[in-house]
Amino acid sequence: MGDKDELTAATERLDSALKVMEEKVASRRQEDLQRESLEEQVQTLEARLDAERERSEKLVAASEDAAQRIDKVMNSIEGMLQSK
């Protein structure tokens, strides 16, 4: 009977070790999935940031263009008023 009890005990230890291993693998997989999700979110945010930077640069260029046009109009009006 001693061998049978030892075999049963060894089987239980093996089952316990396998269960711990499976839990660690599942936990690691969950962490990997969370990391992948976070990486995707970061990539999405980076793409949005790049798009907003591009949009901002276009707005700055348009603003500068508008300011130059306003200056030209003001100078023209000023010139017309001085010539009278």
Biotite code that builds the C-alpha atoms (Angstrom):
import biotite.structure as struc

atoms = struc.array([
    struc.Atom([0.000, 0.000, 0.000], chain_id="A", res_id=1, res_name="MET", atom_name="CA", element="C"),
    struc.Atom([2.900, 2.364, 0.626], chain_id="A", res_id=2, res_name="GLY", atom_name="CA", element="C"),
    struc.Atom([3.775, 2.572, -3.049], chain_id="A", res_id=3, res_name="ASP", atom_name="CA", element="C"),
    struc.Atom([0.170, 3.309, -3.925], chain_id="A", res_id=4, res_name="LYS", atom_name="CA", element="C"),
    struc.Atom([0.016, 6.134, -1.349], chain_id="A", res_id=5, res_name="ASP", atom_name="CA", element="C"),
    struc.Atom([3.299, 7.556, -2.616], chain_id="A", res_id=6, res_name="GLU", atom_name="CA", element="C"),
    struc.Atom([2.055, 7.382, -6.193], chain_id="A", res_id=7, res_name="LEU", atom_name="CA", element="C"),
    struc.Atom([-1.209, 9.088, -5.204], chain_id="A", res_id=8, res_name="THR", atom_name="CA", element="C"),
    struc.Atom([0.700, 11.800, -3.314], chain_id="A", res_id=9, res_name="ALA", atom_name="CA", element="C"),
    struc.Atom([3.056, 12.308, -6.270], chain_id="A", res_id=10, res_name="ALA", atom_name="CA", element="C"),
    struc.Atom([0.091, 12.530, -8.648], chain_id="A", res_id=11, res_name="THR", atom_name="CA", element="C"),
    struc.Atom([-1.578, 15.105, -6.404], chain_id="A", res_id=12, res_name="GLU", atom_name="CA", element="C"),
    struc.Atom([1.632, 17.175, -6.267], chain_id="A", res_id=13, res_name="ARG", atom_name="CA", element="C"),
    struc.Atom([1.920, 16.965, -10.051], chain_id="A", res_id=14, res_name="LEU", atom_name="CA", element="C"),
    struc.Atom([-1.726, 17.997, -10.472], chain_id="A", res_id=15, res_name="ASP", atom_name="CA", element="C"),
    struc.Atom([-1.182, 20.875, -8.055], chain_id="A", res_id=16, res_name="SER", atom_name="CA", element="C"),
    struc.Atom([1.969, 21.986, -9.874], chain_id="A", res_id=17, res_name="ALA", atom_name="CA", element="C"),
    struc.Atom([0.179, 21.780, -13.228], chain_id="A", res_id=18, res_name="LEU", atom_name="CA", element="C"),
    struc.Atom([-2.717, 23.831, -11.882], chain_id="A", res_id=19, res_name="LYS", atom_name="CA", element="C"),
    struc.Atom([-0.320, 26.531, -10.649], chain_id="A", res_id=20, res_name="VAL", atom_name="CA", element="C"),
    struc.Atom([1.437, 26.490, -14.012], chain_id="A", res_id=21, res_name="MET", atom_name="CA", element="C"),
    struc.Atom([-1.855, 26.800, -15.917], chain_id="A", res_id=22, res_name="GLU", atom_name="CA", element="C"),
    struc.Atom([-2.881, 29.730, -13.723], chain_id="A", res_id=23, res_name="GLU", atom_name="CA", element="C"),
    struc.Atom([0.427, 31.477, -14.356], chain_id="A", res_id=24, res_name="LYS", atom_name="CA", element="C"),
    struc.Atom([0.136, 30.914, -18.102], chain_id="A", res_id=25, res_name="VAL", atom_name="CA", element="C"),
    struc.Atom([-3.442, 32.248, -18.071], chain_id="A", res_id=26, res_name="ALA", atom_name="CA", element="C"),
    struc.Atom([-2.353, 35.253, -16.022], chain_id="A", res_id=27, res_name="SER", atom_name="CA", element="C"),
    struc.Atom([0.545, 35.933, -18.376], chain_id="A", res_id=28, res_name="ARG", atom_name="CA", element="C"),
    struc.Atom([-1.744, 35.666, -21.391], chain_id="A", res_id=29, res_name="ARG", atom_name="CA", element="C"),
    struc.Atom([-4.160, 38.124, -19.801], chain_id="A", res_id=30, res_name="GLN", atom_name="CA", element="C"),
    struc.Atom([-1.281, 40.538, -19.140], chain_id="A", res_id=31, res_name="GLU", atom_name="CA", element="C"),
    struc.Atom([-0.131, 40.163, -22.759], chain_id="A", res_id=32, res_name="ASP", atom_name="CA", element="C"),
    struc.Atom([-3.636, 40.917, -24.021], chain_id="A", res_id=33, res_name="LEU", atom_name="CA", element="C"),
    struc.Atom([-3.856, 43.987, -21.791], chain_id="A", res_id=34, res_name="GLN", atom_name="CA", element="C"),
    struc.Atom([-0.425, 45.169, -22.973], chain_id="A", res_id=35, res_name="ARG", atom_name="CA", element="C"),
    struc.Atom([-1.461, 44.676, -26.616], chain_id="A", res_id=36, res_name="GLU", atom_name="CA", element="C"),
    struc.Atom([-4.637, 46.646, -25.968], chain_id="A", res_id=37, res_name="SER", atom_name="CA", element="C"),
    struc.Atom([-2.650, 49.454, -24.357], chain_id="A", res_id=38, res_name="LEU", atom_name="CA", element="C"),
    struc.Atom([-0.168, 49.463, -27.232], chain_id="A", res_id=39, res_name="GLU", atom_name="CA", element="C"),
    struc.Atom([-3.044, 49.756, -29.717], chain_id="A", res_id=40, res_name="GLU", atom_name="CA", element="C"),
    struc.Atom([-4.504, 52.628, -27.693], chain_id="A", res_id=41, res_name="GLN", atom_name="CA", element="C"),
    struc.Atom([-1.123, 54.390, -27.668], chain_id="A", res_id=42, res_name="VAL", atom_name="CA", element="C"),
    struc.Atom([-0.805, 53.949, -31.440], chain_id="A", res_id=43, res_name="GLN", atom_name="CA", element="C"),
    struc.Atom([-4.298, 55.352, -31.928], chain_id="A", res_id=44, res_name="THR", atom_name="CA", element="C"),
    struc.Atom([-3.493, 58.335, -29.715], chain_id="A", res_id=45, res_name="LEU", atom_name="CA", element="C"),
    struc.Atom([-0.222, 58.933, -31.561], chain_id="A", res_id=46, res_name="GLU", atom_name="CA", element="C"),
    struc.Atom([-2.059, 58.904, -34.896], chain_id="A", res_id=47, res_name="ALA", atom_name="CA", element="C"),
    struc.Atom([-4.636, 61.350, -33.545], chain_id="A", res_id=48, res_name="ARG", atom_name="CA", element="C"),
    struc.Atom([-1.873, 63.569, -32.184], chain_id="A", res_id=49, res_name="LEU", atom_name="CA", element="C"),
    struc.Atom([-0.125, 63.581, -35.564], chain_id="A", res_id=50, res_name="ASP", atom_name="CA", element="C"),
    struc.Atom([-3.394, 64.488, -37.280], chain_id="A", res_id=51, res_name="ALA", atom_name="CA", element="C"),
    struc.Atom([-4.031, 67.305, -34.794], chain_id="A", res_id=52, res_name="GLU", atom_name="CA", element="C"),
    struc.Atom([-0.477, 68.623, -35.261], chain_id="A", res_id=53, res_name="ARG", atom_name="CA", element="C"),
    struc.Atom([-0.994, 68.668, -39.017], chain_id="A", res_id=54, res_name="GLU", atom_name="CA", element="C"),
    struc.Atom([-4.337, 70.413, -38.579], chain_id="A", res_id=55, res_name="ARG", atom_name="CA", element="C"),
    struc.Atom([-2.734, 72.932, -36.218], chain_id="A", res_id=56, res_name="SER", atom_name="CA", element="C"),
    struc.Atom([0.037, 73.669, -38.725], chain_id="A", res_id=57, res_name="GLU", atom_name="CA", element="C"),
    struc.Atom([-2.567, 74.282, -41.437], chain_id="A", res_id=58, res_name="LYS", atom_name="CA", element="C"),
    struc.Atom([-4.507, 76.610, -39.135], chain_id="A", res_id=59, res_name="LEU", atom_name="CA", element="C"),
    struc.Atom([-1.351, 78.546, -38.285], chain_id="A", res_id=60, res_name="VAL", atom_name="CA", element="C"),
    struc.Atom([-0.534, 78.884, -41.994], chain_id="A", res_id=61, res_name="ALA", atom_name="CA", element="C"),
    struc.Atom([-4.080, 80.040, -42.759], chain_id="A", res_id=62, res_name="ALA", atom_name="CA", element="C"),
    struc.Atom([-3.938, 82.517, -39.886], chain_id="A", res_id=63, res_name="SER", atom_name="CA", element="C"),
    struc.Atom([-0.645, 83.939, -41.117], chain_id="A", res_id=64, res_name="GLU", atom_name="CA", element="C"),
    struc.Atom([-2.064, 84.229, -44.636], chain_id="A", res_id=65, res_name="ASP", atom_name="CA", element="C"),
    struc.Atom([-5.158, 86.025, -43.325], chain_id="A", res_id=66, res_name="ALA", atom_name="CA", element="C"),
    struc.Atom([-2.993, 88.390, -41.258], chain_id="A", res_id=67, res_name="ALA", atom_name="CA", element="C"),
    struc.Atom([-0.917, 89.252, -44.341], chain_id="A", res_id=68, res_name="GLN", atom_name="CA", element="C"),
    struc.Atom([-4.030, 89.930, -46.394], chain_id="A", res_id=69, res_name="ARG", atom_name="CA", element="C"),
    struc.Atom([-5.486, 92.129, -43.655], chain_id="A", res_id=70, res_name="ILE", atom_name="CA", element="C"),
    struc.Atom([-2.213, 94.070, -43.474], chain_id="A", res_id=71, res_name="ASP", atom_name="CA", element="C"),
    struc.Atom([-2.293, 94.619, -47.252], chain_id="A", res_id=72, res_name="LYS", atom_name="CA", element="C"),
    struc.Atom([-5.888, 95.822, -47.143], chain_id="A", res_id=73, res_name="VAL", atom_name="CA", element="C"),
    struc.Atom([-5.135, 98.138, -44.215], chain_id="A", res_id=74, res_name="MET", atom_name="CA", element="C"),
    struc.Atom([-2.096, 99.543, -46.045], chain_id="A", res_id=75, res_name="ASN", atom_name="CA", element="C"),
    struc.Atom([-4.189, 100.082, -49.170], chain_id="A", res_id=76, res_name="SER", atom_name="CA", element="C"),
    struc.Atom([-6.894, 101.866, -47.196], chain_id="A", res_id=77, res_name="ILE", atom_name="CA", element="C"),
    struc.Atom([-4.284, 103.924, -45.377], chain_id="A", res_id=78, res_name="GLU", atom_name="CA", element="C"),
    struc.Atom([-2.697, 104.850, -48.713], chain_id="A", res_id=79, res_name="GLY", atom_name="CA", element="C"),
    struc.Atom([-6.072, 105.860, -50.147], chain_id="A", res_id=80, res_name="MET", atom_name="CA", element="C"),
    struc.Atom([-6.869, 108.025, -47.110], chain_id="A", res_id=81, res_name="LEU", atom_name="CA", element="C"),
    struc.Atom([-3.479, 109.765, -47.241], chain_id="A", res_id=82, res_name="GLN", atom_name="CA", element="C"),
    struc.Atom([-3.821, 110.573, -50.940], chain_id="A", res_id=83, res_name="SER", atom_name="CA", element="C"),
    struc.Atom([-7.063, 112.495, -50.361], chain_id="A", res_id=84, res_name="LYS", atom_name="CA", element="C"),
])
